[in-house]
Amino acid sequence: MSAPVEEREEPPSAGSESSLDYDALSFTDVRYWDHFYHDEDLSFYEWYSAEDWLHVAVDDVGARVSEALGGAPLRVLDVGVGTSPCLFALAALRPERYAALHGVDFSPAAVAFLQSQAQATAAHPGLRFWTADARELAGVEDASVDVVLDKGCLDCFITGDSGVNDVGEYLRALQRVIAGPHARVLLLAVNAADVPRLLATGETVPDPHAGGGGRSGIAWGARKAETRAESAWTQTLWVEGVVAFAEKHLLICAPVPPGEGAAPPTLRCHECGRTHAWSAGGGVTRAACPCGNRLKRFALS
């Protein structure tokens, strides 16, 4: 992967746009995130309470990808990285496994913070960060990424004002940069959408297995009952497996369709390792694992 040095003007301060209601902006509007990060005393922060386990889950998938590639060191891309410490944690956990640990975000403030941390800690020679829109992934070469991590980036497109065309652009950008059939895309999404159905059809409809209660369902029925774009939807990712972490599901996606006769996806409980069947409708067949971990995933309503 390559990372060009990208020059961008600093965003205006909140005082210069005092009449702007930042909370009313879409999550796909860079002004929202620039304001968010400029208003914060920046530090490492992992959304969705994932700091203790996300890098372990990514490394577990990375081990399988590396084995499939004959032990080659991996190139990882965190899309919509924010101020996540995940790539730093991977560098500390198993530095020899990773050739590149790259992160992109379209907020210059977040990227500047991570760049400063990488320079200050010298944690790994492959750590690099730059600004890029996820729908384009400028600076990421074609077929150059072995593992993509998306924690909340897809959520921004679905829960914001974006339509299915934005989601399609994003997924096509991922398709462009992932390197061959052994690459994997990891999606940690807590929106209320049926993500496997979205990947397959482009339809952003409610996930009947997600939490959030009736109010979430009503909101989705009113705001997000949109179908695929007029042009034919082309599926680019297939859910290969799901890992359940305290109500949050990490979807492990392959860039090629499963072969004829391939087993359907299974859901593995991270807490105890048990596997559970994935029903024909795309959800799990039970609400909780015997160990007590809930299997109906958390949803952002």
ChimeraX commands (.cxc) that place a marker at each C-alpha (Angstrom):
marker #1 position 0.00,0.00,0.00 radius 0.5
marker #1 position 1.15,3.52,-0.62 radius 0.5
marker #1 position 0.29,6.60,1.39 radius 0.5
marker #1 position 0.78,9.96,-0.33 radius 0.5
marker #1 position 1.46,13.01,1.75 radius 0.5
marker #1 position -1.81,14.85,1.42 radius 0.5
marker #1 position -2.06,18.58,2.03 radius 0.5
marker #1 position -5.36,19.87,3.34 radius 0.5
marker #1 position -6.33,23.16,4.81 radius 0.5
marker #1 position -7.14,23.11,8.49 radius 0.5
marker #1 position -10.89,23.16,9.10 radius 0.5
marker #1 position -12.40,26.38,10.34 radius 0.5
marker #1 position -12.79,26.75,14.07 radius 0.5
marker #1 position -16.20,26.38,15.63 radius 0.5
marker #1 position -16.27,30.11,16.33 radius 0.5
marker #1 position -16.10,30.99,12.64 radius 0.5
marker #1 position -19.23,28.94,11.96 radius 0.5
marker #1 position -21.06,29.57,15.20 radius 0.5
marker #1 position -24.43,29.36,13.50 radius 0.5
marker #1 position -23.79,25.83,12.24 radius 0.5
marker #1 position -25.54,23.06,14.18 radius 0.5
marker #1 position -22.90,20.35,14.09 radius 0.5
marker #1 position -25.16,17.79,15.73 radius 0.5
marker #1 position -27.51,18.09,12.77 radius 0.5
marker #1 position -24.79,17.17,10.28 radius 0.5
marker #1 position -24.64,13.74,8.70 radius 0.5
marker #1 position -21.96,11.29,9.80 radius 0.5
marker #1 position -20.71,11.44,6.20 radius 0.5
marker #1 position -20.02,15.19,6.49 radius 0.5
marker #1 position -16.37,15.82,7.28 radius 0.5
marker #1 position -17.33,18.99,9.17 radius 0.5
marker #1 position -19.04,16.88,11.83 radius 0.5
marker #1 position -15.91,14.84,12.54 radius 0.5
marker #1 position -13.50,17.75,12.32 radius 0.5
marker #1 position -15.63,19.58,14.87 radius 0.5
marker #1 position -15.88,16.44,17.02 radius 0.5
marker #1 position -12.13,15.87,17.12 radius 0.5
marker #1 position -11.23,19.54,17.48 radius 0.5
marker #1 position -13.58,19.83,20.44 radius 0.5
marker #1 position -11.99,16.87,22.19 radius 0.5
marker #1 position -8.74,16.59,24.10 radius 0.5
marker #1 position -7.53,13.97,21.68 radius 0.5
marker #1 position -6.46,10.60,22.98 radius 0.5
marker #1 position -6.76,7.01,21.85 radius 0.5
marker #1 position -10.39,5.93,21.84 radius 0.5
marker #1 position -12.04,2.72,20.61 radius 0.5
marker #1 position -15.73,2.95,19.77 radius 0.5
marker #1 position -18.18,0.22,20.79 radius 0.5
marker #1 position -16.18,-0.76,23.91 radius 0.5
marker #1 position -13.89,-2.80,21.70 radius 0.5
marker #1 position -10.45,-1.82,22.96 radius 0.5
marker #1 position -9.77,-4.98,24.95 radius 0.5
marker #1 position -10.73,-7.51,22.30 radius 0.5
marker #1 position -10.84,-6.06,18.80 radius 0.5
marker #1 position -7.12,-6.35,18.04 radius 0.5
marker #1 position -7.18,-9.96,19.28 radius 0.5
marker #1 position -10.05,-10.76,16.92 radius 0.5
marker #1 position -8.28,-9.08,14.01 radius 0.5
marker #1 position -5.06,-10.97,14.78 radius 0.5
marker #1 position -6.96,-14.26,14.90 radius 0.5
marker #1 position -8.30,-13.68,11.39 radius 0.5
marker #1 position -4.87,-12.44,10.35 radius 0.5
marker #1 position -3.31,-15.72,11.43 radius 0.5
marker #1 position -5.58,-17.64,9.06 radius 0.5
marker #1 position -4.96,-15.21,6.20 radius 0.5
marker #1 position -1.20,-15.39,6.73 radius 0.5
marker #1 position -1.29,-19.18,6.73 radius 0.5
marker #1 position -3.24,-19.16,3.46 radius 0.5
marker #1 position -0.55,-16.86,2.01 radius 0.5
marker #1 position 2.27,-19.18,3.05 radius 0.5
marker #1 position 3.22,-17.19,6.13 radius 0.5
marker #1 position 3.69,-13.89,4.31 radius 0.5
marker #1 position 3.48,-10.76,6.52 radius 0.5
marker #1 position 0.16,-9.01,6.17 radius 0.5
marker #1 position -0.93,-5.60,4.97 radius 0.5
marker #1 position -3.77,-4.23,7.13 radius 0.5
marker #1 position -5.98,-1.23,6.43 radius 0.5
marker #1 position -8.24,0.36,9.07 radius 0.5
marker #1 position -10.90,2.39,7.22 radius 0.5
marker #1 position -12.43,5.28,9.15 radius 0.5
marker #1 position -9.77,4.77,11.79 radius 0.5
marker #1 position -10.66,7.82,13.92 radius 0.5
marker #1 position -8.37,7.74,16.97 radius 0.5
marker #1 position -8.47,3.96,17.38 radius 0.5
marker #1 position -5.47,2.28,19.02 radius 0.5
marker #1 position -6.14,-1.03,17.24 radius 0.5
marker #1 position -3.24,-0.86,14.78 radius 0.5
marker #1 position -0.86,0.08,17.60 radius 0.5
marker #1 position -2.13,-2.90,19.59 radius 0.5
marker #1 position -1.52,-5.23,16.63 radius 0.5
marker #1 position 2.01,-3.85,16.32 radius 0.5
marker #1 position 2.65,-4.62,19.97 radius 0.5
marker #1 position 0.95,-8.02,19.94 radius 0.5
marker #1 position 2.74,-9.61,16.98 radius 0.5
marker #1 position 4.91,-7.17,15.03 radius 0.5
marker #1 position 6.46,-9.82,12.82 radius 0.5
marker #1 position 3.07,-10.75,11.34 radius 0.5
marker #1 position 2.41,-7.31,9.82 radius 0.5
marker #1 position 4.25,-5.59,7.00 radius 0.5
marker #1 position 1.89,-2.62,6.84 radius 0.5
marker #1 position -0.50,-1.23,9.44 radius 0.5
marker #1 position -2.24,1.63,7.67 radius 0.5
marker #1 position -5.20,3.76,8.71 radius 0.5
marker #1 position -7.26,6.27,6.74 radius 0.5
marker #1 position -9.86,8.77,7.85 radius 0.5
marker #1 position -11.28,11.88,6.24 radius 0.5
marker #1 position -10.80,13.97,9.38 radius 0.5
marker #1 position -7.36,15.67,9.32 radius 0.5
marker #1 position -7.51,16.17,13.09 radius 0.5
marker #1 position -7.84,12.45,13.79 radius 0.5
marker #1 position -5.13,11.58,11.28 radius 0.5
marker #1 position -2.74,14.18,12.68 radius 0.5
marker #1 position -3.18,12.70,16.16 radius 0.5
marker #1 position -2.38,9.17,15.00 radius 0.5
marker #1 position 0.57,10.37,12.94 radius 0.5
marker #1 position 2.01,12.09,16.00 radius 0.5
marker #1 position 1.55,8.96,18.10 radius 0.5
marker #1 position 3.23,6.78,15.49 radius 0.5
marker #1 position 6.20,9.15,15.32 radius 0.5
marker #1 position 6.47,9.50,19.08 radius 0.5
marker #1 position 6.30,5.79,19.88 radius 0.5
marker #1 position 8.06,4.32,16.82 radius 0.5
marker #1 position 5.84,1.34,17.56 radius 0.5
marker #1 position 6.19,-0.29,14.13 radius 0.5
marker #1 position 7.87,0.75,10.87 radius 0.5
marker #1 position 4.71,-0.11,8.95 radius 0.5
marker #1 position 2.41,2.25,10.87 radius 0.5
marker #1 position 1.16,5.01,8.55 radius 0.5
marker #1 position -1.94,7.22,8.51 radius 0.5
marker #1 position -3.38,9.61,5.95 radius 0.5
marker #1 position -6.58,11.40,5.00 radius 0.5
marker #1 position -8.90,9.75,2.50 radius 0.5
marker #1 position -12.61,9.38,1.85 radius 0.5
marker #1 position -13.71,5.76,2.34 radius 0.5
marker #1 position -15.71,5.92,-0.89 radius 0.5
marker #1 position -12.50,6.44,-2.84 radius 0.5
marker #1 position -9.62,5.23,-0.63 radius 0.5
marker #1 position -7.19,7.54,-2.37 radius 0.5
marker #1 position -3.59,6.52,-1.78 radius 0.5
marker #1 position -4.40,2.83,-1.41 radius 0.5
marker #1 position -3.12,0.83,-4.36 radius 0.5
marker #1 position -5.24,-1.75,-6.15 radius 0.5
marker #1 position -5.06,-5.27,-4.69 radius 0.5
marker #1 position -2.71,-4.17,-1.91 radius 0.5
marker #1 position -4.56,-5.08,1.31 radius 0.5
marker #1 position -4.82,-8.47,3.00 radius 0.5
marker #1 position -7.06,-7.52,5.93 radius 0.5
marker #1 position -9.48,-4.59,6.02 radius 0.5
marker #1 position -10.97,-3.48,9.32 radius 0.5
marker #1 position -14.14,-1.40,9.37 radius 0.5
marker #1 position -15.38,-0.53,12.84 radius 0.5
marker #1 position -18.25,1.90,12.45 radius 0.5
marker #1 position -17.42,3.24,8.99 radius 0.5
marker #1 position -20.30,1.35,7.37 radius 0.5
marker #1 position -22.50,2.64,10.20 radius 0.5
marker #1 position -21.79,6.22,9.11 radius 0.5
marker #1 position -23.17,5.52,5.65 radius 0.5
marker #1 position -26.23,3.67,6.90 radius 0.5
marker #1 position -27.27,5.72,9.92 radius 0.5
marker #1 position -26.47,9.05,8.30 radius 0.5
marker #1 position -28.21,10.68,5.36 radius 0.5
marker #1 position -26.42,8.58,2.77 radius 0.5
marker #1 position -28.31,6.37,0.38 radius 0.5
marker #1 position -27.51,3.01,-1.09 radius 0.5
marker #1 position -25.32,4.63,-3.77 radius 0.5
marker #1 position -22.83,5.77,-1.11 radius 0.5
marker #1 position -22.73,2.27,0.35 radius 0.5
marker #1 position -22.16,0.84,-3.11 radius 0.5
marker #1 position -19.28,3.24,-3.77 radius 0.5
marker #1 position -17.70,2.28,-0.48 radius 0.5
marker #1 position -17.98,-1.46,-1.09 radius 0.5
marker #1 position -16.56,-1.07,-4.59 radius 0.5
marker #1 position -13.61,0.85,-3.14 radius 0.5
marker #1 position -12.99,-2.05,-0.76 radius 0.5
marker #1 position -13.24,-4.49,-3.65 radius 0.5
marker #1 position -10.60,-2.52,-5.51 radius 0.5
marker #1 position -7.99,-2.58,-2.74 radius 0.5
marker #1 position -8.30,-6.08,-1.30 radius 0.5
marker #1 position -5.69,-8.51,-2.56 radius 0.5
marker #1 position -7.13,-11.70,-3.93 radius 0.5
marker #1 position -9.36,-14.47,-2.63 radius 0.5
marker #1 position -7.50,-14.98,0.66 radius 0.5
marker #1 position -8.06,-11.38,1.81 radius 0.5
marker #1 position -10.73,-10.70,4.39 radius 0.5
marker #1 position -12.86,-7.69,5.31 radius 0.5
marker #1 position -13.92,-7.40,8.95 radius 0.5
marker #1 position -17.09,-5.40,9.60 radius 0.5
marker #1 position -18.04,-4.38,13.13 radius 0.5
marker #1 position -21.32,-2.57,12.60 radius 0.5
marker #1 position -23.94,-1.72,15.21 radius 0.5
marker #1 position -26.46,-0.02,12.93 radius 0.5
marker #1 position -29.91,-1.56,12.82 radius 0.5
marker #1 position -29.56,-2.78,9.25 radius 0.5
marker #1 position -29.53,-6.39,8.14 radius 0.5
marker #1 position -25.89,-6.24,7.00 radius 0.5
marker #1 position -25.71,-9.65,5.25 radius 0.5
marker #1 position -28.80,-8.71,3.26 radius 0.5
marker #1 position -27.33,-5.30,2.50 radius 0.5
marker #1 position -24.16,-6.91,1.14 radius 0.5
marker #1 position -26.18,-9.31,-0.99 radius 0.5
marker #1 position -28.88,-7.03,-2.37 radius 0.5
marker #1 position -28.17,-3.40,-1.53 radius 0.5
marker #1 position -31.34,-3.22,0.54 radius 0.5
marker #1 position -31.07,-1.23,3.78 radius 0.5
marker #1 position -33.84,-2.83,5.78 radius 0.5
marker #1 position -34.11,-3.51,9.52 radius 0.5
marker #1 position -32.39,-6.51,11.02 radius 0.5
marker #1 position -35.08,-8.47,12.91 radius 0.5
marker #1 position -32.40,-10.00,15.10 radius 0.5
marker #1 position -30.87,-6.72,16.26 radius 0.5
marker #1 position -31.58,-5.17,19.62 radius 0.5
marker #1 position -32.87,-1.66,20.15 radius 0.5
marker #1 position -36.52,-2.36,20.78 radius 0.5
marker #1 position -39.65,-1.34,18.95 radius 0.5
marker #1 position -38.68,2.30,18.67 radius 0.5
marker #1 position -35.71,1.35,16.54 radius 0.5
marker #1 position -37.95,-0.69,14.25 radius 0.5
marker #1 position -40.35,2.21,13.86 radius 0.5
marker #1 position -37.51,4.57,12.99 radius 0.5
marker #1 position -36.17,2.18,10.41 radius 0.5
marker #1 position -39.61,1.61,8.93 radius 0.5
marker #1 position -40.04,5.34,8.43 radius 0.5
marker #1 position -36.53,6.37,7.40 radius 0.5
marker #1 position -34.65,3.44,5.97 radius 0.5
marker #1 position -37.08,1.20,4.09 radius 0.5
marker #1 position -35.24,1.96,0.88 radius 0.5
marker #1 position -34.44,-0.65,-1.73 radius 0.5
marker #1 position -31.48,-1.11,-3.96 radius 0.5
marker #1 position -30.46,1.51,-6.47 radius 0.5
marker #1 position -32.05,1.45,-9.91 radius 0.5
marker #1 position -28.92,-0.06,-11.42 radius 0.5
marker #1 position -28.33,-3.73,-10.72 radius 0.5
marker #1 position -26.62,-4.40,-7.42 radius 0.5
marker #1 position -23.36,-6.32,-7.64 radius 0.5
marker #1 position -22.40,-8.22,-4.51 radius 0.5
marker #1 position -18.73,-7.79,-3.63 radius 0.5
marker #1 position -18.48,-9.35,-0.14 radius 0.5
marker #1 position -19.90,-12.56,1.31 radius 0.5
marker #1 position -20.27,-13.23,5.05 radius 0.5
marker #1 position -18.05,-16.19,5.85 radius 0.5
marker #1 position -18.47,-16.21,9.61 radius 0.5
marker #1 position -19.57,-14.15,12.58 radius 0.5
marker #1 position -17.98,-13.72,16.01 radius 0.5
marker #1 position -20.20,-12.55,18.90 radius 0.5
marker #1 position -18.62,-10.20,21.44 radius 0.5
marker #1 position -21.04,-9.14,24.19 radius 0.5
marker #1 position -23.91,-8.46,21.78 radius 0.5
marker #1 position -21.70,-6.95,19.07 radius 0.5
marker #1 position -21.04,-9.02,15.98 radius 0.5
marker #1 position -17.85,-9.00,13.94 radius 0.5
marker #1 position -18.66,-10.11,10.39 radius 0.5
marker #1 position -15.81,-11.86,8.59 radius 0.5
marker #1 position -16.30,-11.31,4.87 radius 0.5
marker #1 position -14.65,-12.94,1.87 radius 0.5
marker #1 position -14.21,-11.24,-1.52 radius 0.5
marker #1 position -15.30,-14.31,-3.44 radius 0.5
marker #1 position -18.59,-16.23,-3.24 radius 0.5
marker #1 position -18.61,-19.53,-1.37 radius 0.5
marker #1 position -18.17,-22.53,-3.59 radius 0.5
marker #1 position -20.97,-24.93,-4.39 radius 0.5
marker #1 position -21.84,-27.02,-1.37 radius 0.5
marker #1 position -19.99,-24.73,1.04 radius 0.5
marker #1 position -21.28,-24.67,4.59 radius 0.5
marker #1 position -23.39,-21.65,5.58 radius 0.5
marker #1 position -21.86,-19.09,7.92 radius 0.5
marker #1 position -21.67,-19.95,11.60 radius 0.5
marker #1 position -21.66,-17.67,14.60 radius 0.5
marker #1 position -18.92,-18.30,17.15 radius 0.5
marker #1 position -19.21,-17.06,20.71 radius 0.5
marker #1 position -16.01,-15.26,21.63 radius 0.5
marker #1 position -16.59,-15.89,25.33 radius 0.5
marker #1 position -16.63,-19.69,25.25 radius 0.5
marker #1 position -15.90,-20.73,21.65 radius 0.5
marker #1 position -19.22,-22.47,21.00 radius 0.5
marker #1 position -20.62,-22.26,17.48 radius 0.5
marker #1 position -24.25,-21.67,16.61 radius 0.5
marker #1 position -26.21,-22.18,13.44 radius 0.5
marker #1 position -27.04,-19.27,11.18 radius 0.5
marker #1 position -30.68,-19.52,10.12 radius 0.5
marker #1 position -31.90,-19.34,6.54 radius 0.5
marker #1 position -33.25,-15.87,7.25 radius 0.5
marker #1 position -29.79,-14.57,8.09 radius 0.5
marker #1 position -30.05,-14.50,11.88 radius 0.5
marker #1 position -29.13,-16.72,14.79 radius 0.5
marker #1 position -31.44,-19.44,16.00 radius 0.5
marker #1 position -31.22,-18.59,19.70 radius 0.5
marker #1 position -30.99,-15.41,21.75 radius 0.5
marker #1 position -28.13,-16.41,24.06 radius 0.5
marker #1 position -25.22,-18.79,24.33 radius 0.5
marker #1 position -25.22,-21.28,27.24 radius 0.5
marker #1 position -22.30,-19.28,28.66 radius 0.5
marker #1 position -24.62,-16.26,29.01 radius 0.5
marker #1 position -23.30,-14.19,26.12 radius 0.5
marker #1 position -26.20,-12.67,24.20 radius 0.5
marker #1 position -26.24,-13.56,20.52 radius 0.5
marker #1 position -28.82,-11.07,19.31 radius 0.5
marker #1 position -26.56,-8.27,18.29 radius 0.5
marker #1 position -26.62,-4.77,19.70 radius 0.5
marker #1 position -28.03,-2.11,17.36 radius 0.5
marker #1 position -27.61,1.63,17.11 radius 0.5
marker #1 position -31.18,2.86,16.73 radius 0.5
marker link #1:1,2 radius 0.2
marker link #1:2,3 radius 0.2
marker link #1:3,4 radius 0.2
marker link #1:4,5 radius 0.2
marker link #1:5,6 radius 0.2
marker link #1:6,7 radius 0.2
marker link #1:7,8 radius 0.2
marker link #1:8,9 radius 0.2
marker link #1:9,10 radius 0.2
marker link #1:10,11 radius 0.2
marker link #1:11,12 radius 0.2
marker link #1:12,13 radius 0.2
marker link #1:13,14 radius 0.2
marker link #1:14,15 radius 0.2
marker link #1:15,16 radius 0.2
marker link #1:16,17 radius 0.2
marker link #1:17,18 radius 0.2
marker link #1:18,19 radius 0.2
marker link #1:19,20 radius 0.2
marker link #1:20,21 radius 0.2
marker link #1:21,22 radius 0.2
marker link #1:22,23 radius 0.2
marker link #1:23,24 radius 0.2
marker link #1:24,25 radius 0.2
marker link #1:25,26 radius 0.2
marker link #1:26,27 radius 0.2
marker link #1:27,28 radius 0.2
marker link #1:28,29 radius 0.2
marker link #1:29,30 radius 0.2
marker link #1:30,31 radius 0.2
marker link #1:31,32 radius 0.2
marker link #1:32,33 radius 0.2
marker link #1:33,34 radius 0.2
marker link #1:34,35 radius 0.2
marker link #1:35,36 radius 0.2
marker link #1:36,37 radius 0.2
marker link #1:37,38 radius 0.2
marker link #1:38,39 radius 0.2
marker link #1:39,40 radius 0.2
marker link #1:40,41 radius 0.2
marker link #1:41,42 radius 0.2
marker link #1:42,43 radius 0.2
marker link #1:43,44 radius 0.2
marker link #1:44,45 radius 0.2
marker link #1:45,46 radius 0.2
marker link #1:46,47 radius 0.2
marker link #1:47,48 radius 0.2
marker link #1:48,49 radius 0.2
marker link #1:49,50 radius 0.2
marker link #1:50,51 radius 0.2
marker link #1:51,52 radius 0.2
marker link #1:52,53 radius 0.2
marker link #1:53,54 radius 0.2
marker link #1:54,55 radius 0.2
marker link #1:55,56 radius 0.2
marker link #1:56,57 radius 0.2
marker link #1:57,58 radius 0.2
marker link #1:58,59 radius 0.2
marker link #1:59,60 radius 0.2
marker link #1:60,61 radius 0.2
marker link #1:61,62 radius 0.2
marker link #1:62,63 radius 0.2
marker link #1:63,64 radius 0.2
marker link #1:64,65 radius 0.2
marker link #1:65,66 radius 0.2
marker link #1:66,67 radius 0.2
marker link #1:67,68 radius 0.2
marker link #1:68,69 radius 0.2
marker link #1:69,70 radius 0.2
marker link #1:70,71 radius 0.2
marker link #1:71,72 radius 0.2
marker link #1:72,73 radius 0.2
marker link #1:73,74 radius 0.2
marker link #1:74,75 radius 0.2
marker link #1:75,76 radius 0.2
marker link #1:76,77 radius 0.2
marker link #1:77,78 radius 0.2
marker link #1:78,79 radius 0.2
marker link #1:79,80 radius 0.2
marker link #1:80,81 radius 0.2
marker link #1:81,82 radius 0.2
marker link #1:82,83 radius 0.2
marker link #1:83,84 radius 0.2
marker link #1:84,85 radius 0.2
marker link #1:85,86 radius 0.2
marker link #1:86,87 radius 0.2
marker link #1:87,88 radius 0.2
marker link #1:88,89 radius 0.2
marker link #1:89,90 radius 0.2
marker link #1:90,91 radius 0.2
marker link #1:91,92 radius 0.2
marker link #1:92,93 radius 0.2
marker link #1:93,94 radius 0.2
marker link #1:94,95 radius 0.2
marker link #1:95,96 radius 0.2
marker link #1:96,97 radius 0.2
marker link #1:97,98 radius 0.2
marker link #1:98,99 radius 0.2
marker link #1:99,100 radius 0.2
marker link #1:100,101 radius 0.2
marker link #1:101,102 radius 0.2
marker link #1:102,103 radius 0.2
marker link #1:103,104 radius 0.2
marker link #1:104,105 radius 0.2
marker link #1:105,106 radius 0.2
marker link #1:106,107 radius 0.2
marker link #1:107,108 radius 0.2
marker link #1:108,109 radius 0.2
marker link #1:109,110 radius 0.2
marker link #1:110,111 radius 0.2
marker link #1:111,112 radius 0.2
marker link #1:112,113 radius 0.2
marker link #1:113,114 radius 0.2
marker link #1:114,115 radius 0.2
marker link #1:115,116 radius 0.2
marker link #1:116,117 radius 0.2
marker link #1:117,118 radius 0.2
marker link #1:118,119 radius 0.2
marker link #1:119,120 radius 0.2
marker link #1:120,121 radius 0.2
marker link #1:121,122 radius 0.2
marker link #1:122,123 radius 0.2
marker link #1:123,124 radius 0.2
marker link #1:124,125 radius 0.2
marker link #1:125,126 radius 0.2
marker link #1:126,127 radius 0.2
marker link #1:127,128 radius 0.2
marker link #1:128,129 radius 0.2
marker link #1:129,130 radius 0.2
marker link #1:130,131 radius 0.2
marker link #1:131,132 radius 0.2
marker link #1:132,133 radius 0.2
marker link #1:133,134 radius 0.2
marker link #1:134,135 radius 0.2
marker link #1:135,136 radius 0.2
marker link #1:136,137 radius 0.2
marker link #1:137,138 radius 0.2
marker link #1:138,139 radius 0.2
marker link #1:139,140 radius 0.2
marker link #1:140,141 radius 0.2
marker link #1:141,142 radius 0.2
marker link #1:142,143 radius 0.2
marker link #1:143,144 radius 0.2
marker link #1:144,145 radius 0.2
marker link #1:145,146 radius 0.2
marker link #1:146,147 radius 0.2
marker link #1:147,148 radius 0.2
marker link #1:148,149 radius 0.2
marker link #1:149,150 radius 0.2
marker link #1:150,151 radius 0.2
marker link #1:151,152 radius 0.2
marker link #1:152,153 radius 0.2
marker link #1:153,154 radius 0.2
marker link #1:154,155 radius 0.2
marker link #1:155,156 radius 0.2
marker link #1:156,157 radius 0.2
marker link #1:157,158 radius 0.2
marker link #1:158,159 radius 0.2
marker link #1:159,160 radius 0.2
marker link #1:160,161 radius 0.2
marker link #1:161,162 radius 0.2
marker link #1:162,163 radius 0.2
marker link #1:163,164 radius 0.2
marker link #1:164,165 radius 0.2
marker link #1:165,166 radius 0.2
marker link #1:166,167 radius 0.2
marker link #1:167,168 radius 0.2
marker link #1:168,169 radius 0.2
marker link #1:169,170 radius 0.2
marker link #1:170,171 radius 0.2
marker link #1:171,172 radius 0.2
marker link #1:172,173 radius 0.2
marker link #1:173,174 radius 0.2
marker link #1:174,175 radius 0.2
marker link #1:175,176 radius 0.2
marker link #1:176,177 radius 0.2
marker link #1:177,178 radius 0.2
marker link #1:178,179 radius 0.2
marker link #1:179,180 radius 0.2
marker link #1:180,181 radius 0.2
marker link #1:181,182 radius 0.2
marker link #1:182,183 radius 0.2
marker link #1:183,184 radius 0.2
marker link #1:184,185 radius 0.2
marker link #1:185,186 radius 0.2
marker link #1:186,187 radius 0.2
marker link #1:187,188 radius 0.2
marker link #1:188,189 radius 0.2
marker link #1:189,190 radius 0.2
marker link #1:190,191 radius 0.2
marker link #1:191,192 radius 0.2
marker link #1:192,193 radius 0.2
marker link #1:193,194 radius 0.2
marker link #1:194,195 radius 0.2
marker link #1:195,196 radius 0.2
marker link #1:196,197 radius 0.2
marker link #1:197,198 radius 0.2
marker link #1:198,199 radius 0.2
marker link #1:199,200 radius 0.2
marker link #1:200,201 radius 0.2
marker link #1:201,202 radius 0.2
marker link #1:202,203 radius 0.2
marker link #1:203,204 radius 0.2
marker link #1:204,205 radius 0.2
marker link #1:205,206 radius 0.2
marker link #1:206,207 radius 0.2
marker link #1:207,208 radius 0.2
marker link #1:208,209 radius 0.2
marker link #1:209,210 radius 0.2
marker link #1:210,211 radius 0.2
marker link #1:211,212 radius 0.2
marker link #1:212,213 radius 0.2
marker link #1:213,214 radius 0.2
marker link #1:214,215 radius 0.2
marker link #1:215,216 radius 0.2
marker link #1:216,217 radius 0.2
marker link #1:217,218 radius 0.2
marker link #1:218,219 radius 0.2
marker link #1:219,220 radius 0.2
marker link #1:220,221 radius 0.2
marker link #1:221,222 radius 0.2
marker link #1:222,223 radius 0.2
marker link #1:223,224 radius 0.2
marker link #1:224,225 radius 0.2
marker link #1:225,226 radius 0.2
marker link #1:226,227 radius 0.2
marker link #1:227,228 radius 0.2
marker link #1:228,229 radius 0.2
marker link #1:229,230 radius 0.2
marker link #1:230,231 radius 0.2
marker link #1:231,232 radius 0.2
marker link #1:232,233 radius 0.2
marker link #1:233,234 radius 0.2
marker link #1:234,235 radius 0.2
marker link #1:235,236 radius 0.2
marker link #1:236,237 radius 0.2
marker link #1:237,238 radius 0.2
marker link #1:238,239 radius 0.2
marker link #1:239,240 radius 0.2
marker link #1:240,241 radius 0.2
marker link #1:241,242 radius 0.2
marker link #1:242,243 radius 0.2
marker link #1:243,244 radius 0.2
marker link #1:244,245 radius 0.2
marker link #1:245,246 radius 0.2
marker link #1:246,247 radius 0.2
marker link #1:247,248 radius 0.2
marker link #1:248,249 radius 0.2
marker link #1:249,250 radius 0.2
marker link #1:250,251 radius 0.2
marker link #1:251,252 radius 0.2
marker link #1:252,253 radius 0.2
marker link #1:253,254 radius 0.2
marker link #1:254,255 radius 0.2
marker link #1:255,256 radius 0.2
marker link #1:256,257 radius 0.2
marker link #1:257,258 radius 0.2
marker link #1:258,259 radius 0.2
marker link #1:259,260 radius 0.2
marker link #1:260,261 radius 0.2
marker link #1:261,262 radius 0.2
marker link #1:262,263 radius 0.2
marker link #1:263,264 radius 0.2
marker link #1:264,265 radius 0.2
marker link #1:265,266 radius 0.2
marker link #1:266,267 radius 0.2
marker link #1:267,268 radius 0.2
marker link #1:268,269 radius 0.2
marker link #1:269,270 radius 0.2
marker link #1:270,271 radius 0.2
marker link #1:271,272 radius 0.2
marker link #1:272,273 radius 0.2
marker link #1:273,274 radius 0.2
marker link #1:274,275 radius 0.2
marker link #1:275,276 radius 0.2
marker link #1:276,277 radius 0.2
marker link #1:277,278 radius 0.2
marker link #1:278,279 radius 0.2
marker link #1:279,280 radius 0.2
marker link #1:280,281 radius 0.2
marker link #1:281,282 radius 0.2
marker link #1:282,283 radius 0.2
marker link #1:283,284 radius 0.2
marker link #1:284,285 radius 0.2
marker link #1:285,286 radius 0.2
marker link #1:286,287 radius 0.2
marker link #1:287,288 radius 0.2
marker link #1:288,289 radius 0.2
marker link #1:289,290 radius 0.2
marker link #1:290,291 radius 0.2
marker link #1:291,292 radius 0.2
marker link #1:292,293 radius 0.2
marker link #1:293,294 radius 0.2
marker link #1:294,295 radius 0.2
marker link #1:295,296 radius 0.2
marker link #1:296,297 radius 0.2
marker link #1:297,298 radius 0.2
marker link #1:298,299 radius 0.2
marker link #1:299,300 radius 0.2
marker link #1:300,301 radius 0.2
view
